[in-house]
Amino acid sequence: MENSRSRATLARGVFLVPAGIAMLAGANAALLLVGVGAPVQSARLGDLHGMLMVAGFLGTLIAMERAVALRHPLGFVAPGLLGLGGVALLTPAPLALGQLLLLDGCVALVAVYGALWRRNHDDVVLVELLGAVHLTLAAVLWLRLDVPWLMPWLVGFIVLTICAERVELARLAMPASGGRTLVLHAAALTTTLMLTLFATDLGARATGLVLISLVLWLVRHDVARRTVRTTGLPRFSAAALLGGYAWLLVAAVTWVATGGQTEGVGYDAVVHAVMLGFGMSMVMAHAPIILPAVLRRPLPYRAIMWVPLGLMHAGLAARILAGDLAGLRTVWQVGSVVNVVALLLFFVVAAGSSLAGPVQRPRRVPSARPDLTPRPSPTPQSPATPTLFPTGTRSPS
C-alpha cells in the first residue's frame, strides 16, 4: 500500500516539474523586465513572462488538480500538454510549437471540466469551465496578438477559477443561491471581456465594475472574515484570502479609473495586483489543503509560511503604491525583486515543510508531585455511565 502511494506521488510529481520550470523562467523574465540582474539573459524570455506564469505555471497546477478530481487517466493530458508547452517556449524551437501545445492543453482542460460538470451539473464547475474557455481564447489570440492585448482573458481565467474554488471550499458559509450568483457574475465578466475586443476602454471599465461586485459579494460571505481571528493554518489561510481580495479590488478600481491599457502604470498595476496579489495569495492560502490531495503528501502548516506571504504583499505594495502611482522607479524595482524572492521562498518553505513531515506537538510531562487528594471509593451498586462528551470537551450544539 505504501509503495503504491509512493509511486503515485512520484508519477504526479513528474507532471509538476514543467510547472516548476515555467515558474522559474517566469521569475527570471520578471527580473529582466524590471531592469535588474537576472541569472539568464534572453530578449525572448521577457516577452514570454505572462504566458509562462499563467498558462505554463498556474495553468499546469490547476489542470493537475482537476485531473486528480476527474480520476481518469485521460485527465492528465491537460497538465501534460500545458507543461510541455511551457517548456517548449524556452527551447530554440519555433515559438509556434509552444503556442500550439499550450492551446491544445487549454482545450484538454476544457474537456476535463466538461466531464466534471456532467457528473452533477454543479454551478461551481460550470464557472471553472468558463474560466478554462477564457484561457483557451487567450491562447488563440496569442497566435496573432502580443500578450498585453490578451491579458484581460488571462485575468478572467485566474479570477473565475479561483473564485469558483473559493465558493466550493466555503460552500457551507455561502447562501443557497451562492452558485447561481457566481454564475451570473461569470456571465457578466465574460460579456465585458468580449466588449474589450471592440471597445477597449468601455470594456475595461465595465469589467472593473463586475469585479468590484464579485469581490464585495465574496468578502461578505467568506468564512475567512471569522477564521482570521483564530490561530494556526485557519488564520494564515484567511489572511492570505482577505489580502487577495483586497488586491483584486485594487485591480478592479484601477480598471474603472484608467480604462483599457496595454502598457504603463495602469497596466502594470492591474496585471500584478491580479496575478500576484490575488492569484499567488490564493495559491498560498489553499496550498496546505490542495497539494496534499494532489501529491498524497502532507503539507503541514508552519509559522515560517507567514514570511513569504508578508514579503509578497509588502513587495507588491511598494511596486504599485510607491512605484506605479508615485513614480519611484527604484522602489518599483525593489518591490519587484521582493515579489520574486517571496514567490521562490514560499515554494522552498512548502517543500521543506512537506519533507519534514507533521509538526511534532510537545507532550505534557506529568507532574512529579503526587496527587494527595482523597477520592471516594467506587460504589458497586451500578456500572459507570458512559458520557457522550468527555470532561473538558464541548457539545457540538
NORTA-V440681 format. One record per residue. N is the residue number from 0. RES is the residue in three letters. PHI is phi in radians with two decimals (NA if undefined). OMEGA is omega in whole degrees, -180 to 180 (* if undefined). D_FIRST is the distance of its C-alpha to the first C-alpha in Angstrom with 1 decimal. Layout:
BEGIN
N RES PHI OMEGA D_FIRST
N RES PHI OMEGA D_FIRST
END
This chain:
BEGIN
0 MET NA -179 0.0
1 GLU -1.16 179 3.8
2 ASN -1.15 179 5.5
3 SER -1.14 177 5.3
4 ARG -1.16 179 6.3
5 SER -1.15 178 8.7
6 ARG -1.13 178 10.0
7 ALA -1.11 178 10.7
8 THR -1.09 180 12.4
9 LEU -1.13 -179 14.4
10 ALA -1.10 179 15.4
11 ARG -1.23 178 16.7
12 GLY -1.09 179 18.3
13 VAL -1.07 180 20.3
14 PHE -1.19 -178 22.0
15 LEU -1.52 179 23.1
16 VAL -1.06 177 24.8
17 PRO -1.05 177 27.9
18 ALA -1.11 177 28.1
19 GLY -1.13 178 28.4
20 ILE -1.12 179 31.0
21 ALA -1.10 179 33.0
22 MET -1.13 179 32.9
23 LEU -1.13 178 34.3
24 ALA -1.14 178 36.9
25 GLY -1.15 176 37.9
26 ALA -1.14 176 38.4
27 ASN -1.08 179 40.4
28 ALA -1.11 178 42.4
29 ALA -1.08 178 43.1
30 LEU -1.14 177 44.7
31 LEU -1.12 -176 46.8
32 LEU -1.20 180 48.0
33 VAL -1.64 173 49.3
34 GLY 1.38 175 51.1
35 VAL -2.05 -178 49.4
36 GLY -1.10 179 47.9
37 ALA -2.26 -179 44.6
38 PRO -1.04 -178 42.6
39 VAL -2.05 178 43.1
40 GLN -1.68 -179 46.5
41 SER -2.73 179 46.5
42 ALA -1.16 -178 48.9
43 ARG -1.21 -175 46.5
44 LEU -1.10 180 43.6
45 GLY -1.08 180 45.6
46 ASP -1.27 -176 46.1
47 LEU -1.70 -171 42.4
48 HIS -0.92 -175 41.4
49 GLY -1.07 -177 41.1
50 MET -1.26 176 39.1
51 LEU -1.09 -176 36.8
52 MET -1.30 -175 35.9
53 VAL -1.47 -176 35.9
54 ALA -1.46 -176 34.5
55 GLY -1.22 -177 32.8
56 PHE -1.68 -177 31.1
57 LEU -1.12 180 31.0
58 GLY -1.06 179 30.9
59 THR -1.14 178 27.8
60 LEU -1.06 -179 26.0
61 ILE -1.15 179 27.1
62 ALA -1.11 178 26.3
63 MET -1.13 180 22.7
64 GLU -1.12 179 22.3
65 ARG -1.24 177 23.9
66 ALA -1.12 177 21.8
67 VAL -1.11 179 18.6
68 ALA -1.15 -179 20.6
69 LEU -1.22 180 21.8
70 ARG 1.04 176 18.3
71 HIS -2.50 -177 20.1
72 PRO -0.97 -179 19.9
73 LEU -1.15 179 23.7
74 GLY -1.11 -178 23.5
75 PHE -1.40 174 22.5
76 VAL -1.12 -177 25.9
77 ALA -1.11 178 27.6
78 PRO -1.13 178 26.0
79 GLY -1.11 -179 26.1
80 LEU -1.20 179 29.9
81 LEU -1.12 177 30.7
82 GLY -1.12 178 29.1
83 LEU -1.10 178 30.9
84 GLY -1.09 178 34.1
85 GLY -1.10 179 34.0
86 VAL -1.19 -179 33.6
87 ALA -1.07 178 36.2
88 LEU -1.11 -176 38.7
89 LEU -1.62 -179 38.5
90 THR -1.65 176 39.3
91 PRO -1.23 180 42.9
92 ALA -1.07 178 42.2
93 PRO -0.95 -179 44.4
94 LEU -0.99 -177 43.6
95 ALA -1.06 180 43.5
96 LEU -1.09 178 40.3
97 GLY -1.10 179 38.4
98 GLN -1.06 -178 40.2
99 LEU -1.22 176 39.3
100 LEU -1.11 177 35.6
101 LEU -1.12 179 35.5
102 LEU -1.08 178 37.4
103 ASP -1.08 178 35.1
104 GLY -1.12 178 32.1
105 CYS -1.13 178 34.1
106 VAL -1.09 178 34.8
107 ALA -1.11 178 31.1
108 LEU -1.15 175 30.3
109 VAL -1.04 179 33.1
110 ALA -1.11 178 31.5
111 VAL -1.09 179 28.1
112 TYR -1.11 177 30.0
113 GLY -1.07 178 32.0
114 ALA -1.15 178 29.0
115 LEU -1.15 -179 27.7
116 TRP -1.18 -180 31.3
117 ARG -1.18 179 31.6
118 ARG -1.15 -176 28.8
119 ASN -2.51 178 30.9
120 HIS 0.91 -180 33.9
121 ASP -1.36 179 33.1
122 ASP -1.06 -179 35.9
123 VAL -1.08 179 33.6
124 VAL -1.15 178 31.9
125 LEU -1.07 179 35.3
126 VAL -1.18 177 36.5
127 GLU -1.10 176 33.5
128 LEU -1.06 178 34.4
129 LEU -1.10 175 37.9
130 GLY -1.08 177 36.8
131 ALA -1.13 175 35.1
132 VAL -1.12 176 38.4
133 HIS -1.03 179 40.1
134 LEU -1.12 178 38.0
135 THR -1.11 177 38.8
136 LEU -1.11 177 42.5
137 ALA -1.10 179 42.4
138 ALA -1.13 177 40.9
139 VAL -1.16 -180 43.7
140 LEU -1.10 -179 46.4
141 TRP -1.16 177 45.2
142 LEU -1.17 -177 46.3
143 ARG -2.16 -172 49.9
144 LEU -2.10 174 50.0
145 ASP -1.33 -174 49.2
146 VAL -0.98 -179 46.4
147 PRO -0.99 -179 48.7
148 TRP -1.34 179 49.8
149 LEU -1.81 -178 46.4
150 MET -0.99 178 45.2
151 PRO -0.97 180 45.9
152 TRP -1.27 174 43.3
153 LEU -1.15 175 40.7
154 VAL -1.06 179 41.6
155 GLY -1.03 178 41.1
156 PHE -1.08 -178 37.6
157 ILE -1.11 -175 36.6
158 VAL -1.15 -177 38.4
159 LEU -1.17 -179 37.3
160 THR -1.13 -176 33.6
161 ILE -1.27 179 33.4
162 CYS -1.13 177 35.8
163 ALA -1.14 177 33.9
164 GLU -1.06 -179 30.6
165 ARG -1.17 179 32.5
166 VAL -1.11 179 34.0
167 GLU -1.13 -178 30.5
168 LEU -1.28 -178 29.1
169 ALA -1.88 -174 32.4
170 ARG -1.00 -178 33.0
171 LEU -1.15 -180 33.8
172 ALA -1.55 -178 36.5
173 MET -1.53 174 38.0
174 PRO -1.18 -178 40.7
175 ALA -1.05 -179 40.2
176 SER -1.55 -175 42.0
177 GLY -1.04 -180 39.8
178 GLY -1.07 -180 38.1
179 ARG -1.17 177 41.5
180 THR -1.10 177 43.1
181 LEU -1.10 178 40.5
182 VAL -1.08 179 41.2
183 LEU -1.10 177 44.9
184 HIS -1.12 180 44.5
185 ALA -1.13 178 42.3
186 ALA -1.14 179 45.0
187 ALA -1.14 179 47.7
188 LEU -1.12 179 46.0
189 THR -1.10 179 45.6
190 THR -1.13 -179 49.3
191 THR -1.22 177 50.5
192 LEU -1.19 174 48.4
193 MET -1.06 -180 50.1
194 LEU -1.14 -180 53.4
195 THR -1.11 179 52.7
196 LEU -1.25 -176 53.1
197 PHE -2.03 179 56.7
198 ALA -2.35 -168 57.8
199 THR -1.04 -177 55.9
200 ASP -1.13 -179 57.4
201 LEU -1.09 180 57.5
202 GLY -1.12 180 54.0
203 ALA -1.14 180 52.7
204 ARG -1.15 177 54.6
205 ALA -1.14 177 53.5
206 THR -1.08 178 49.8
207 GLY -1.03 179 50.4
208 LEU -1.13 178 51.7
209 VAL -1.11 -180 48.7
210 LEU -1.15 177 46.3
211 ILE -1.05 179 48.4
212 SER -1.06 -179 48.1
213 LEU -1.14 -179 44.4
214 VAL -1.12 -179 43.9
215 LEU -1.08 178 46.2
216 TRP -1.16 -179 44.5
217 LEU -1.13 -179 41.0
218 VAL -1.09 -179 42.2
219 ARG -1.07 -173 44.0
220 HIS -1.86 -176 40.9
221 ASP -1.32 -180 38.1
222 VAL -1.17 -180 36.6
223 ALA -1.03 178 36.7
224 ARG -1.09 179 40.3
225 ARG -1.65 -175 39.3
226 THR -1.23 177 36.0
227 VAL -1.17 179 37.9
228 ARG -1.63 178 39.6
229 THR -1.64 -179 36.5
230 THR -2.36 173 34.5
231 GLY 1.17 -177 31.4
232 LEU -1.06 178 29.2
233 PRO -0.99 180 31.2
234 ARG -1.21 178 34.4
235 PHE -1.06 -179 33.1
236 SER -1.09 -180 31.8
237 ALA -1.13 179 35.0
238 ALA -1.11 178 37.2
239 ALA -1.14 179 35.6
240 LEU -1.11 -178 36.0
241 LEU -1.15 175 39.6
242 GLY -1.10 177 40.4
243 GLY -1.10 177 39.1
244 TYR -1.05 -179 41.2
245 ALA -1.09 -180 44.2
246 TRP -1.23 176 43.9
247 LEU -1.14 176 43.5
248 LEU -1.15 176 46.7
249 VAL -1.04 179 48.4
250 ALA -1.09 -179 47.6
251 ALA -1.11 179 48.9
252 VAL -1.12 178 52.1
253 THR -1.10 178 52.6
254 TRP -1.11 178 52.3
255 VAL -1.11 -176 54.9
256 ALA -1.36 -172 57.2
257 THR -1.85 -176 57.1
258 GLY 1.31 -178 56.2
259 GLY -1.38 178 54.5
260 GLN -2.34 178 54.4
261 THR -1.97 176 52.9
262 GLU -2.85 178 53.8
263 GLY 1.55 -172 55.2
264 VAL -1.19 179 54.3
265 GLY -1.11 178 53.5
266 TYR -1.10 -180 51.0
267 ASP -1.07 -178 49.4
268 ALA -1.14 -178 49.1
269 VAL -1.11 -175 47.6
270 VAL -1.04 -173 45.0
271 HIS -1.44 173 43.7
272 ALA -1.14 179 44.0
273 VAL -1.36 -171 41.7
274 MET -1.24 -179 39.3
275 LEU -1.65 -175 39.0
276 GLY -1.07 -180 40.3
277 PHE -1.58 -174 38.6
278 GLY -1.09 -176 35.8
279 MET -1.26 175 34.4
280 SER -1.09 179 35.0
281 MET -1.20 175 32.8
282 VAL -1.07 179 30.1
283 MET -1.11 -179 30.3
284 ALA -1.17 -173 30.3
285 HIS -1.66 -175 27.3
286 ALA -0.98 -179 25.1
287 PRO -1.14 -180 23.4
288 ILE -1.71 -171 22.6
289 ILE -1.52 -176 21.8
290 LEU -1.05 176 20.2
291 PRO -1.05 178 17.1
292 ALA -1.22 -179 16.7
293 VAL -1.41 -174 17.2
294 LEU -1.68 -178 15.3
295 ARG 1.02 173 12.6
296 ARG -2.30 180 14.2
297 PRO -1.20 173 16.7
298 LEU -2.20 -175 20.3
299 PRO -1.15 174 22.2
300 TYR -1.27 172 25.9
301 ARG -2.36 -175 28.3
302 ALA -1.05 -179 32.1
303 ILE -1.16 177 32.5
304 MET -1.10 177 31.4
305 TRP -1.17 -176 34.9
306 VAL -1.13 178 36.5
307 PRO -1.12 178 35.5
308 LEU -1.11 178 36.1
309 GLY -1.11 179 39.5
310 LEU -1.10 180 40.3
311 MET -1.03 -177 39.5
312 HIS -1.28 178 41.9
313 ALA -1.17 179 44.5
314 GLY -1.11 -180 44.6
315 LEU -1.19 176 44.8
316 ALA -1.09 178 47.6
317 ALA -1.12 -178 49.5
318 ARG -1.14 -173 49.0
319 ILE -1.50 -174 50.1
320 LEU -1.29 -179 52.5
321 ALA -1.62 -178 54.2
322 GLY -1.43 -177 53.6
323 ASP -1.21 -174 53.9
324 LEU -1.38 -178 56.3
325 ALA -1.60 177 58.3
326 GLY 1.30 179 58.4
327 LEU -1.57 -172 57.3
328 ARG -1.10 -178 55.8
329 THR -1.11 178 54.7
330 VAL -1.13 177 52.9
331 TRP -1.05 179 51.3
332 GLN -1.18 180 50.0
333 VAL -1.08 178 48.8
334 GLY -1.05 179 47.0
335 SER -1.14 179 45.3
336 VAL -1.13 178 44.2
337 VAL -1.07 177 42.8
338 ASN -1.08 178 40.8
339 VAL -1.11 179 39.2
340 VAL -1.07 -180 38.5
341 ALA -1.11 180 36.9
342 LEU -1.08 -179 34.7
343 LEU -1.16 -178 33.4
344 LEU -1.12 -179 33.1
345 PHE -1.07 -178 30.9
346 PHE -1.27 173 28.2
347 VAL -1.16 179 28.6
348 VAL -1.12 -180 28.3
349 ALA -1.11 179 25.3
350 ALA -1.11 179 23.5
351 GLY -1.12 179 24.5
352 SER -1.15 179 23.5
353 SER -1.16 -180 20.0
354 LEU -1.20 -179 19.7
355 ALA -1.25 178 21.4
356 GLY 1.51 -177 18.9
357 PRO -1.03 178 20.1
358 VAL -1.25 179 23.8
359 GLN -1.44 178 24.6
360 ARG -1.44 178 27.1
361 PRO -1.12 179 30.0
362 ARG -1.42 177 30.1
363 ARG -1.31 179 33.4
364 VAL -1.52 -180 35.4
365 PRO -1.11 -179 37.4
366 SER -1.13 178 41.1
367 ALA -1.31 -179 42.9
368 ARG -1.39 -178 45.9
369 PRO -1.18 178 45.8
370 ASP -1.49 -176 46.1
371 LEU -1.70 -178 49.5
372 THR -1.18 180 49.7
373 PRO -1.18 179 50.8
374 ARG -2.07 178 48.7
375 PRO -1.19 178 50.1
376 SER -1.23 180 49.3
377 PRO -1.16 179 47.0
378 THR -1.55 -176 48.9
379 PRO -1.47 -173 48.1
380 GLN -1.07 -174 49.4
381 SER -2.57 178 46.1
382 PRO -1.18 180 42.4
383 ALA -1.12 179 41.0
384 THR -1.51 -180 40.3
385 PRO -1.17 179 36.8
386 THR -1.89 180 36.9
387 LEU -1.22 -179 34.8
388 PHE -2.08 -179 35.0
389 PRO -1.06 179 34.9
390 THR -1.01 178 37.7
391 GLY 1.63 177 37.4
392 THR -1.89 -177 35.3
393 ARG -1.93 173 36.7
394 SER -1.18 178 36.9
395 PRO -1.25 -178 35.3
396 SER -1.27 * 38.8
END
